[in-house]
Amino acid sequence: MSNGPYTEISDPDQARFVDLLVELCEQIDIIDVNSVLQRRQLVYQGFDVIIDHVLNDPQALYMQFDYGMTTAGRTLTIFRLMLESNLLVYAQDQAQLGLDPDSGNSHLIVRLPMTDDIDGAWLADTLRHYAEHGRYWREHLLQAPDELYEAISSGNYLWLRG
């Protein structure tokens, strides 16, 4: 695997991860690839996204989306919606919603196997897909007024299945 102008990496899984990040940056027009490689973080459609590779799961990469802060007083209901979403929707995508106890922000973490059919274009499509979910969470669940919020939390999850 070629890492272009980036440092040579002897670990093939780490090299694959770097190649995928470089391809992703090309797909979404990020010019400062070195910054993304160093920080393993980018901003996509208004969402902070961490993209990482961990030693105990060498053949996968992880994307973590920060969907934003939960409106005060709704944490318990958001937990319920996250649990239902994790069980009914995201489990099939190897994804999980959670709440950061320090910031109060909702996060989605997605595990992506680094198989041969995964490339920068596929990762860009994945970013777009979960950014769409994030917009829904942000606009309709995390910051919705009470009247709208009660209607949304009724259990209709068609928005997630697209």
N, C-alpha and C positions, 0 to 999 in steps of 0.2 A: 504494500500500500504506500502510496506517495503522500507525503504531507506537505508538498509544495515547498514554500519558503520557510515552513515551520520546522522546529527542531525534530530530529530523527528520534523515534521512539521504538525501543526494542520489544516491548510487550504488544503482541498483535491485537489484543482486545482494546488496549488504550489507543493504539494507532487507528483502529477502526472508529473509535469514538471521535477522535480528533478529525479524521476525514469526514465523518458525518456532520460534525459541527461546521466545518469549513463549507461543505456543500449546502447546508442549511442557510448559512450566512449569505452565500451567493444567491440562493433562491429568494430570500426576503430582503435583498439589497442592503445588507449591513456591510459597510466598508471597513470598519475597524474590527476585523476578525480576531486579531491578537488580543484585544480587550475582552472579547467574548470567551476566547480560549483561556485566558488568565482568570477571569472572574466567574466564568461559567454561568453568566447571567445576561439577560437581554430584556428589552422592553418590546412587547409586541401588541399592537392595537390597544395600548394603554394598560396592559397587564405586565407586571414584573414576572419574569419566568426564569427559573433556575433550571439549567440543564446539566446533569451531573452523571458521573460514572463512578461506581463504588467497587472497592476491592472484593467484597463478599458476594457480588453478583456481576462477575466480569463480562458476561455476554449480553448485558442489558444497559440501557441508559434510562435515566429518570427525568421527567419534566415536572416541575412544580410551579403551578400557577397561583398567584396571589389574587383572589377575586375581590378582596376588599373587606371593610369592617361591617360587622353586623350591627344593625340599629339597636340601641339600648333597649333592654326589656324583651328581646326576642330570642335570646340565646337558646333557651330550652326548645322552642319550636324549631329553630334552625337546626339544632342537634337532631331532632326527630326527622326533619326533612332530609338531612344529610344521611342518616341511617337508612331511611327508605330508599334514597337514591343509590347509596352504596350497595344495598341488597338487590334492588330491582333493575338498576341501569348500569352502574359503573363496574360492577363485578365482572361483567363480560369483557370489559375493556382493560382489565388489570389496572383500574384507577380507583382512587379513594378520595372522598371529600373529608375534610377535617377542619378544626378550628385551632388556630395558634393561641395558646393560653397567654402568651406574653403580649401580643398585639391585639388580639380579638379578631384578627382577620381570618376569613375563610380561605382555605387552600384546597386545590385539587392536585394530587400527585398521581402521575401516570407512569407505569413501568412499560418500557418499550424494548422488546428483544432486538438485538442488533443482528438480525438475519440478513442474508444476501439480498433479499428483495426490498430492504429498507434503504432509502437514499435521501438526499437532501430535499427533493421534491415531495416525497412521502412525509417527511418530517414537517415541511412547510404546511402541507394539507392538515396534518395533525394539530399544528399550532392554530390554524384557522378554525378547525372544528371545536377545539376546547376554548378558544377565545369567544366563540359564539355562545357556548354554554356559560362562560363567565359573564358575558353581557347580560344574559337572562338572569343569572343569580344576582348580579349587581343591581340591575334595574327593577326587577320584579320581586325578589325575595329579601335581599339585604337592606334595601332602602325604600321599600314600598310603603305608602300610607296604610293605616290599619284596615280600611275597608277593602282595598285591593288585596292586601296581604291575606286576609281571611279567605277570599275567593281562591287565591292561588294555592293555598295550603290545603285545599280540599282533596288532593290526591290525584289530580289529572296531570300525568307526566308525559303527555304527547310531545311536548317541546323537546324532551330529552331523546326521543327516539329517531330524530331526523338525521 
